[in-house]
Amino acid sequence: MKKSICLLLAGLFALSLVFPVRAGADIVLEIGSRGENVTKVQKRLIQYGYMTGTADGRYGEKTRDAVEWFQRRNGLAVDGRVGKKTAAALGVTLTGASSSSSSSSSVSIVSSDHRLLAKLVYAEARGESYKGQVAVAAVTLNRVASASFPNTLSGVVYQSGAYSCVSNGSINNTPDSTAIRAALEAMNGWDPTNGCLYYYNPRLTNDKWIKSRPVVTVIGNHNFAK
């Protein structure tokens, strides 16, 4: 019996040499977790506007709540835990060793509308916070849904005089991963403006009409109005 067990263990060890387990493949972060992986997740949540404060490497209720919010906004299973799918959506690699990760590794264009919206966000709001970029995307989508504007994304974006980035050609610039993600989140339903149809930078415009619109919220340099 002992000999059989030894042979079995030896066989499993040999297989592990041929088929090594990928580092971090089964790592799951949850309340009580600590360390570098938690810090990386927290930094990404802070970057994307789901969490405030500092990344302290401790997975508590605040981090869990931020993860649940991110999961809900991105069509993931909402369990407040960070496994492979949530980590990939965040653009974080869960490993025991230090490694550089980029959100661009997990961000991809899902449709032509997504591409166009991301280009608009990059051209109009790349200097704004992540939430501010999502807000610009949300306003554009709100226009598509409004009877006062064209009923297609391209119709709204290219409506005469609607966006300065179309007039000056910056709409043709390649969007970065943040703009791509912000556009997707707006398409998935996040609207930080609560239904606004307009936005403007009060320091850069003298348009009396746009300034007469009732301002609902201010995010970064932009006023968002209905």
Secondary structure, 3 states (H helix, E strand, C coil): CHHHHHHHHHHHHHHHHHCCCCCCCCCCECCCCECHHHHHHHHHHHHCCCCCCCCCCECCHHHHHHHHHHHHHCCCCCCCCECHHHHHHHCCCCCCCCCCCCHHHCCCCCCHHHHHHHHHHHHHHCCCCHHHHHHHHHHHHHHHHCCCCCCCHHHHHCCCCCCHHHHHCHHHCCCCHHHHHHHHHHHCCCCCCCCCCEEECCCCCCCHHHHHCCEEEEECCEEEEC
